[in-house]
Amino acid sequence: MSGKELDYVIKAFEGNWIVPLGPDVDAFEVSLEKFVNKVSTDSQLNTNKSKLTPHPVVALSSGTAALHLALACCDVKPGDEVLVQSFTFCASSNPVTYLGATPVFIDSEPDTWNMDPGLLEFAIKDRIEKTGKKPKAIIPVALYGMPYQIDKIMEIANRHDIPVIEDAAEGFGSRFKGKVLGTFGRFGVLSFNGNKMITTSGGGALICDDEEAKKEVMFYATQARESYPYYQHERIGYNYRMSNICAAIGRGQMTILEDHIAHHKHVQEKYIELLKDVEGITIHQAPNGNYDSNYWLCTAILDPDLKIKGQENAYKESVKGAVGGAAGVTHKSESIHTDHEPNPNVEALRIALDKANIESRPLWKPMHRQPVYRNNPAYINGVSDSLFKVGICLPSGPYVTDSHLDYIVSTIKRNISY
């Protein structure tokens, strides 16, 4: 943390605001609003700013809390269904189950790796035919920071009158046609977890489509207290507001957000440059100029025929600690293998990098492949299944230097068997 960032935290302590709410929460929300409502200078949207609606933001305790509140404000209840991208982390679907509703999983298209609009359209019609009612919401996810095909998704959602909740937790600062992700749908979810583009140690935020929606979110986030001089509760609420200290950290982080985004893009370009002549490894890139990814994580595809040294020993031992910065493993696995896992060369490369003190991880295992969701409806085309088997995430954080990248790529090259 730089001195400038630390100043915000020190001032928060000096002001004795060591509680949820407070002046830093308010100021952090203002800085977030300025950022998410800013359209890039080269966007066609700049010529029509009068039609752009400002989006207010609520700072919350986590991105998961933000998604939970968005679903609640969309009136998701037990027995309802919500269409969720399958290729993502469990936090995109778990809040649906918190409310007693059912996640219905939608597979990805191969260009962005995000929700397939064609499958989305088919799933909406099929769920109406099977259940007699529309899904309550649609949740596309900005996987690894890559923008989804939001123009197509919004057209389908608007035609069926279903609200879109954008999970931009990994995509803070990513844009589609110059507009920040999270500002297209009814709500947009942001995360400030320790591994995101900026961090408040934990924390998240919800982008709302108008001030009335923000008031409703604030109401639920503060235990749904009614306007009486005593505690009166007519609906179930949650304790989801961000603390003032975390918001002070966030204010400091906002001063370097653009630097972080620029650095992640630089890391992406360096991987492309350093690996361009390595046969069998392909860095995933944005499909065209409309998709401006923050490249939160840089990802690579390994050709199934690529041979990695030690590949024959992959999956011989169960994982005992953390993988790629993820939470530590606390449950002992019944088996080393599952019914769907990355190829041995992917696991062998992960192990080789780990031995060189380089963090990496497989791609997200699709939610429709998770045992906890094995009985959920799913609309699958095989894209996320195939990507999970061949993909790996490479170090991409703000402290990854060019010399680190040289070391990472040289380690990869050294472990390829030609």
Disulfide bonds with the S-S distance in Angstrom:
none
